[in-house]
């Protein structure tokens, strides 16, 4: 078995893929592969049997995969129960949450919202300890699932943690707990140290120290976190092998080189200290993997065993999955093991050069290349220049920031020196500003929509062959495989430009409109409206819709820019996300009505970003990427934003479409008067189905087959009107609405098209 444990570990991937795709073909291919290796005497009978047994075991051991349900609204009901706290409270953004394990059931996420700090001054809060037995009352509900392609799925996220429901608690008085576990002391110590750091150093320094030493990034600036994610640097703030390695090097320098302990004593200290530190650092899979891998190597070294590093990694991987099969869904777990696996395989190539800078460049290259398919799968974005930026920033963190944070934490316990923290802030803010400048001037993201598994498999096969030839110093052959990988990226990037199908997506943004039109062969990308809602806390339009729905959808579709953003009228639920899209460099051109009332703020924003603004009215024809869009209204100034909505007519896949904005029955009748022969297949129902629109006569004349209603769940306006729904149903018009179906997509070719709903 020695030297072949990775073959056994691969069985878990085959099992997972068979689950994911509902096809045992992946398991069959794995069996054929190990059978081929056995037939060619490259695999022993023992490895063959263990691999087959592992495949079968994990096929039934893995939990069923999360599936989207047709539940559009979280089901709520009163809850009264008891259980044990298995994760202590996490307090952030006026929200307290912790995880409860029910006695005879699964896990629950308990959530309490508070409006002031005074609500936290409750003795009951101190009783929410790890291992405490609690009785509680609240409201149980299914967490909200994603309603749009590319949108973060909170329900799925909780499912990967084996949490099916959440319980909203009105007050800490509704939960009574007593007792604690042995592990509570470690969590208590961790909270004490985090609070202690915050009391000693300035907020900026404390946020970095707690993130890099204790794995608490809740106080880090969200813009910085997003910046690091965009540039493939998020591993620096998620404690993993790098941090643990630096900590070990620091302890070795202080204790061993300082003559404090012997080599054997240091090994014993590390064996006992690392599990303790894993808990202090938050206990996430990456840090657990790093700590326990070092412990295993220390035991192997102590007992003078000869285990290949790949075997050690594979055994730890299998152990983690046996302990908790839900780890397989954890992105950090996947990336951590994948990067370590890649570095172990490439270790001979990494150190073929004596130059430290070149070694760092090679480590960065392997680390980035090995995770690209998963990064594109989960985040749909990859910055090609991140490999070079990693070479600059990773040494800065490894040689200065992370060691300095450990020193600051130790000093805070012995000789607190707040001014040292201020010095760090001064230096670190300058470096972070360089990353922001890089993001501003050199950001050219590589985007990809859903990549087929076959392409991912091809990538890893070619990458393995590339690394094999590099290790063997066969540069010409390695160059050939490198060109194949380059072709892989090019094909993914140009795929939309060779696709004969187009797509129209009615995004579910709640009470508002946002349509994205992708023309065949990517000849153009058009948006009709980009609404949002008002953020009363910040007293300005909310950027939530853009950041959480529109932008993720565009990135997931491989769209960097919108060729033309058509704003039907100036209401917030139709134009509210426009400023955020412009500031993010997403828009080339804005098309508005002749009667659109432009604010001074909008005029300044458009001029500042060099946006081309086109005004249109009745009788104009837009040509965008060869797509002709006829403007049917407004023909005059109706002195209201709704009445002055743009009315657009076009054709997709021989289906005629009518976009109506928020026009009312007066404008509908005027439209019929000007175009008495108007007939459409797909109607975007005006004003979210309001009773003031979609008149009986209007429907009778245009005679649509499909009605699209963009409307929010349980909206305060009670849209769509029952009268409008009755009119549509009486005429046997198929109704597709975002509050019931989530996003609605129309996939079309030259002569046909089909509607799909995101929710089943």
N, C-alpha and C positions, 0 to 999 in steps of 0.2 A: 504493500500500500504506500510505502514511502515514495514521495515524489509524484504521486498521482491523486492526491486528495482534491485537487482542483477539478478533476474529471467528475468526481462525486458531487462537488459543489455545483457544477454546471447543471446537474439534474434538477435542481430547484428552479432554475430559469426556464427549463423546458416545461416543468409542471405549471409554473405561473403563466406562461404564454398559452398553454393549453386551456387554462382557466379563462384567461383574458379574452381570447378569440373564440372560445367554445369549440375548439378543434383539436383533436388528439394528434393531428399531423405533426405538431412540434415534438411531442413525446415520441412519436414514431421515428422522426428524423434523428432524435437523440439516440434512440435504441440502435438505429442503423449505423450511426457514427461509432458508438462504442463497440458494436459488433464488428465493424470494419477494422477498428484498431486491434481487437482481439484476434481476428482472422489473420492479420498481418503480424501477429506476435509482438505488438507494441503495447499490449495491455494484458495483464495477468487475469486468471479466472477470478481471483479474490476481488480485484477492482471492478471487474465486470458485474459480479453479483451484487456488490455493495452499491454500485451506481444504479442498477436496475431496481434494487430495493429502495434506495433513496428516492428515485423517481416516483415509484408507486406510493410510498409513504407520504411525500409532500403533496402529491396530487390530491389526496384526501385530507391532509392535515391543514393545508392552507384554507383560510376562511373564504366563503363565496365573495366574489368581487362586488363592489358597489354598483348598483344599477339606478339610473334615473327613474323616478316614479312620476306618475301623472298628477301627483298632489301639487297643486299650484299654490295652495295656501297652507302654512304650517298648522297642523291639527293641534288644538289646544284643549286641555281638560284639567280639572283639578287633580292634584296629586298629594297623596299622603303616604309616607313610607319611611323606611330606615335603612341604614347601610353604614359602611366604613369609609372614611376619607382615605383615599390612596394617593392624593396629591394635594398638598397644602394650598391655601389661598394665594392667588396671584392678583395683586391690586394694581390697576392701571386705568387711566382715563375714566374715572368715576364709575368703575366697574370692578366687582370682586367675583372671581370665578375659581372653582375647585372641583375635583372629580370625586364622585362617590361610587363605591362598589356596593350594589344591592346584594342582599344575602342570597337570594335565589334567582337573581337575574343578572343583567349586564351592568354596564357603567353608565352613569349619568353625569352630565356637565351641569353643575349648579351655578347660577348666575344671579347676582344682586347688583342693581344699579343704585347709585347714591348721588344726591344732588349737592351735597356739601360735606366738608371734612368732618363736621360735627356728627354725622351719622356713623362715622367709623369709631367714635369714642364709645364703644360698647364692649362690656366685659365678655360678651358672647364671642366676639371676634378672636379673643385670645384662646378660646376653647376649640377653634377650628384647627386641630392638630392632625398630623399624619397618624393614621391608625385609630382615630377617635370614632366611637360609635355614635351615630346621630339619628334623631327622629326629626322629621321636617314636614312642612306643608308648603305647597306652592302651585304653580301652573306648569304642567308638562306640555311640551310642544316639540314637533319635528323641526329641526333647524332648517333654515331656508336653503334650498338647493339652487344651483345656477339656472338661469333662465335664458342665457344667451351663449352662443359658441365663444370660447375663450374666457368667459367670466369665471372668477374664482368660485369654486363650489364648496361652501362652508359645510354643508351636510356631508359631502364626500370626505372632506378634511377630517371631520370628527369620526367618520366611519373608520378611517385608517388608524384611528386611535382606539377602536373598539367601543365607540360611544354612539349610541343610536338616538338618544333623546337629550334634551336639555330641560332643566326645571328652573323657572324664573321665581325667585324668592322675593317677596315684597319687603321683608324686613328681617334683620338678624334675630328678632324675637320669634320668628317662625321656625327656627332651627335650634334644637337643644342637643348638645354634644357632651360626651364625657370620655375620659381615657386618652391614651396616646400610645404610639408604638415606640420601639427602641430607636427607629430611624428618625423619629421626630427631632431628636437632639441635633442631628446633622443639618436638617432643614432649618432648625432654629438658629444654629451657629451660622449658616449661610446667610440668613436674613439679617442677623446681627452684624456680620461683616459688611454686607452691602450697605446697610444704614450707617454703619461707622464710617465707611469710605465717603459717603455723601455728606456726613457731618464735618469731615476734615478738609476735603478738597473742594475746589470750585466745581459747579455743576458740569462743565464741559469735561474736565479731567475725570471726575467721578464717573460720568457716564461711560467713558472709554475703559476705565479701570474695571468697573463692574462687568462690562461686556467681555473684555479679554481675559479676565481672571475667573469670574464667577458665572459667565454665560448669561448674564442678565442684560439684554440689549433694549429693554423697555424704555430707557431714558435717552437712547441715542436719537439724534435728529433723524426724522424719517427721510428727509431729502438725501442725507448721507448714506443711509441704508440702501435706498433705491439706486443711488449713484454707484455704490460698490456692487450691487446686483447686476446693473447694466454692464459693468466692465469685468465681470467674472472674478470679483475680489471679495465676494460675500463670505468666502471660506475664512477670511481673516478675522471676522467678528463672530464666527461660529466655532467654538472651541473644538479642535480636532487634533490630528497628529502633529501639526506644526507647533501648536501651543504646548502640547505634552512634551514634545522633543526639546523645546526651548527650556521648559521647566526642569527637565531631567538634566540638561546641560548646565543650567544654573546651579542646581543642587550639587552636581558633580564638581563644579568649579569651587563652590564654597566649602563643601564638606570634605571632598577627597583631596583636591589640590591644596586646600587650606590645612590639611593634615589633621582634621578633626576626627575622621573615622577611617577605618580600613576599607579596602575594596569590598570585602565580604559583608561588612557592616552596612555599607552603602546599599548593597544589593538587598539586604533584609529590610532596610528602611524604605526603599522604593516599593518593595512587594507589599508592605503594609500601608504605605502612604498613598499610593496611586488609587486604590479603590475608594479611599476616603476623599481624595481630591475629585474623583469622578462624580461623587454625590455633591460636593461643594460647587462643582462647575455646572450643575443642573441635571446631570444624568442623561443627556440626550445620546442617541446611538453613536454619533461620530466620536464623542469623547470617551464613551464606554469602550468602543472598538479600539481606540488608540491606547487607552490605559491597560486594558486586558491583554492586548497584543504584546506590550512591553513586559507585562508580568510573565506571560508564557515564555517569552524569550529569555527572561532572567532565570526562570526555572530550568529551561533547556540548557542554558549556560552553566548553571550551578550543578546540574546533574550530568553535565558533559554529554548530552544527547546530541545526535546529529539529525536534526530535522530541517529540511529545506524551508526557507521563509514562506514559500507559496503554500506549503502544507499547513504551516502555523496559521496563516491568514485564512485558509479554507476551513480549518477546524473551528476557528473562532466564529467565522461566518455561519457555519452550520449550527454551532451552539446557540448563537443569538436567535436564529430562526426557531430552534426547538424551544427556547425560553419564551419567545413571543413571536408567533408567526405574522403578526401585524407589522413587525419591523420591515417586512418586505415591501410595504407600501410607503415607507418613510423615505422621502427624497434625499435627506441628509445621509441616511443609512446607505442608500444605493450609490450616491456619489462618493461617499467616503471609501467604501470598499472598492469601487471601480478605479478610483485614482490610485489607491494603494496597490491594487492588483497590477495596474499599468506600470507603476514605478518599480515594483518588484521584478516584473518581466524585463524591464528595460535597464535594470541596474548596471549591467556590464557596459552598455552604451553610454550611460550617464557619466561614468567616471573614466572613459577612454581619454578624456582631455584633462590635463593638470590644472588648467586655468579655472579659478572659482567662478568667475563671471560666466564662462561658457557652460560650466556645469549647471548654474542657475538657469541659464537660457534653455538648456536641454530639459531640465526638470519642469520648467514652465511649459515648454512645448508639449511634453508627454502629458502633463496634468490637464492641459487645456484640450488637446486633441482627443483624449480618451473619453471626455465627457460631452463632446459637442452633440452627438445624436440625442442624448438624454436632455441636455440643455435646450435644444430646439424642440424636443417633445414636450417638455414641461413649461418652458418659458417663451418658445417660438422666436427667440432673439439671441444673436451671438455677435459680439464685437470682434472682428478680425484683429484689430490692434491691441486687444486685451493681452495677447501673448507677450508683446513687448512691454506693455504697462506693468504686467505682473513681474517682469524681470527687474523693473525699477522699484516698484512699491513693496513687493514681498520682502526683499532684503532690508528695506527700511523698517518694516514691521518686525521682521525676524531679529534684526541686530539691534534695534533701538526701542521701538514702541512696546512690544510684548515684554522683553526683559525689564524695561523701565517700569511697566505696570506692576510686575511682580515685586520689584524693589519698593515702589510706592506703597503697596499693600503692607509689606513687612515693616516699612518705616512708620506707617500709620499706627501700628500696634506698639512700636517701641519709642520712636522719636518723630512724632508727627511734624512735618515741615510743609505747611500749606503753600508756601511760595515756590517750592519745587514743582508743585502741580501747575502753578501759573506759568512757569517756564515751559513746561510741557505743552500747555495750551497754546502759547505763543508760537512754538515751533510747529506743532501738529496742525494748527489752523492754516499755516502757510503751505504745508504739503498737501492738505486736503483741497486747498484752493487751486493747486496745480492740477489735481484730478478733475475739478470742476471746469477749469479752462480747457483741459483736454476733451472733456465731454462736450463743451460748447463748440469747439472749432474742429475737432477731429472725429466726431461721432458719425460713423457710417455703418449702421447696424445691418447685419445679415439676417433677413427674416425668412421664415419658411412656414407654410401651412402644414397640415398633418402629413408626416413622412411615413410611407408604408414600411412595415416591418422588414420586408425583403430588402429595402434600401439600407435600413439600419444594419441588418446582418451583413450585407455587402461591404458596408463601411468598415466594420470591425475586422472582417476577413482581410481586406486590403491593408488596413492599418497594421494588423499583426504581421503580414508579409513585409511591409515597409520596415517595421522595427527589426524584424529578423535579419533583413539584408543590411541594415545599418550596423547591427551588432557584429555581423560577419564582415563588415567593411567592404561590402560589394556596392559601391556607390552608384554605378550605372543602373543596376537593377533597382536599387532603392529609389533612384530618381524616377524610374518608370512607374513604380507604384505611387510615388508622390504625385505624378501627373494624373494618374487614375483618380486619386483623392481630389485633386483640383477639379477634374471633370465632374466628380460627384457633386461638389459644391455648385459648379456652374449649372448643371442640369436641374438641381433643385431651385436655383435662383431664377432660371429662365422658364421653368415649367409652366407658370401661368400664361406666359406669352405664346405658348404653343397649344394652349387648351382652347378648343372650339366652343366650350360651354361658358355661359355667363351666369350671373347670380344676382338676384334682388333680395335683400334681407331687410325685413321690418324688425328692427331691434326692440326688445322689451325694455324700455327705460322708465316704465311706470307711466305716470300721466304726462305723456309727451310724445313727440314724433322724432324718429331718426331712421331714415331709409338709406341703405348703402347699396349702390348699384355697381357691380363689377362687369364690365363689358367683355365679350369673348376676346381671346388673344390679348387680354389686358390692354386693350386699346385706350381705355380710360376708366377712371374710378370717380363716380359721382355720388354725392350725398344730397338727399333732399331733407332738410331740417336736421338740427342737432340740439335737441332740447335738454333741459335740466330742471331742477327744482330750486327753491330759494332756501338758503341756509340762514335760519333766523338767529342762530347763535353768533354767526360771524357777520350777519347783516349784509350778505352779498350772495350772488348765485353760487350754488354748490358745485364744486369740481368733482364730486363723487361720481356722477353719471359718466363723465368723460374718463376719469381714471380707472373706474371699476368695470365699465361696460363697453363704451365706444372704443377706447384705445386698445384694450385687450383683444376685442374682436378684430380690429384692423390689423394688429400685429399677428394674430393667429391666422389671418387670411393672407399674410405676406404683403400687406399694404403699408408703405411708408408715407405716402402723400395722397391727398385728395386733389384731383385735377380741378373739380368745380364743386363748391358747396353752395347749393341753392337754398336760400332761406325764404320760406313762403311768406312769413310776416314776422313782426318784431316782438311777439310774445315770448316770455321766458321758456315756456315748454316747447318752443320751436327753435330758439336761437341761443339759449342759455349756455350751451357747451362751446359755442363758436369762439369766444375769447381764449379759452384754454387750448383749443385746437390750433389757433393762430400762434399763440405764444410757444407752442411745442413744435412749430414749423411744419404743421400737417397740411396746410391749405395753400393752394396756388391762386385760386380765383374764387370770388364770392359773387353770386348772382342774386339780385334782389328786385323787388317790384319798383316801378316808377314812383309809387306812393309810399314806399318804406320810409319811415321817419327815423333817419340816422341820428344817433346821439353824438355829442361831441367826444365822448369817451371812445365810441366805436370808430369815429373818423380818425382820431389820433392813433388808435391801435392799428388800423388798416394801413395808414401812411407809414407808421414806424416800421412795420414788417413788410412793406412793399407789396401789399396785396392788391391784385387787380380787381376792381369793383365794376360790375356790369349791371346796369339797370335795364329791365325789360318790361314790356307790357303786351296787351292783347294784339295778336297778329305777328309777333316776333317768333323767329325760329332759332333755337339753339342747336349748334352742332358740336358735340363733344366726343372726340374719338370716333367720329363717323356716325354717332347716334343722334338722330334728329329728334328734338323735343319741341313740341309746338306749345306756345304760350297762348292759352285761350282766355286769360283774364288776369288781372282786372282791366276792364275797358274804360273805367273812370274812377275817380276818387270817391269812395263810399264813406269817407270820414271816420272809419273805424279800422283797427288793425285786422280783425277777423274778416271784415268785408273786403279788405284790400289784399287778401291772401292770393298768392300766385296760383293759377289753375294750369296744370301741365298735362299734356296728352302725348303719349309715345307708345311704341310697340316693342315688346320683347318676345322673341320666339313666336311671332304671329299672334300673340295675345296683346290686345290693345289695353292700355292702362290710363287711368285718370287720377291724378293727384290733386286733391281739392283743398289742402290746408285746413283752415277753419271757416270756410265760407258758410253762409247761412242760406235760408230758403230764398231770400231776395236775390242773391247772386246766382243761385241754382236756376231760378226762373229766367233771369237775364241771359244765362248761358244757353238755355234751351231756345230762347228767342233768337240768339245770334247763330246757333248751330242746331237747327231743327232736326238734322239727320244724324246727330251725334249718337254713336253706339259704342259701348265699351265692354270688354270682357272682365276686367279687374277694376274695381272701384276702391280707392282709398277713402273710406267713409269720413266725411268732414266732421271736424270739431269733436273727435273721439266718440261719436255716436250721440251727440247732444240732440235733444228734441227740437232744437231750433234749425236743424239741418236734415238732409236726406228726406225730402218731401216725397209723397206718394207719386205725384206727377213726374217728378225727376227720375225716380226709379223706373217708372213705367216706360219712359222714353229711351233712356240710355240702356236699359235692359242688361245689367251685368250678370255674370255667372258667379263671380267670387267677390265677396266684400271683406276688406281688411280693416280692422278696427284697432288702432293703437291706443290703449287705455290702461290705466293703473288699477291694481287690485284694491277693492274697497275704497275707491277714491271719494272725497267729500262731495263731489258734484253728482254722484250716482250715475255716472256715465258707464255704459251706454244706456240710453233711454229705453225702457221696455217697449215704447211705441215704435221706436226705430227698429228694434230687434223683430218686433211683430211684422212690420212692413217687409223686412228682408225675408223672413221666414215664409210669409204668405206668397211671396214670389219665388220660393224655393231657391233662393240665392245661398250658396255655401258661405258660412261666416267663419272667418279666422280672426281671432282676437288675442292680443298679447296677454291679457290677464288670465286667460284659460290655457293658451297654447305656448306661452313664452315667445321667443323669437320665431318668426315665420319666414321661410326661405323659398324662393322660386328659382329652380335651376332650369336654365333654358338653352336650347341650341338654336339652329337656324330656323327650324320649322316646328318646334315643339317645346313643351315646358311642363314641369311638375312642381307642385307645392309640397313642402315638408314643414312639419312643426317640430320645434326643439324639445318640447315636453311631449311624452307619448299620449 
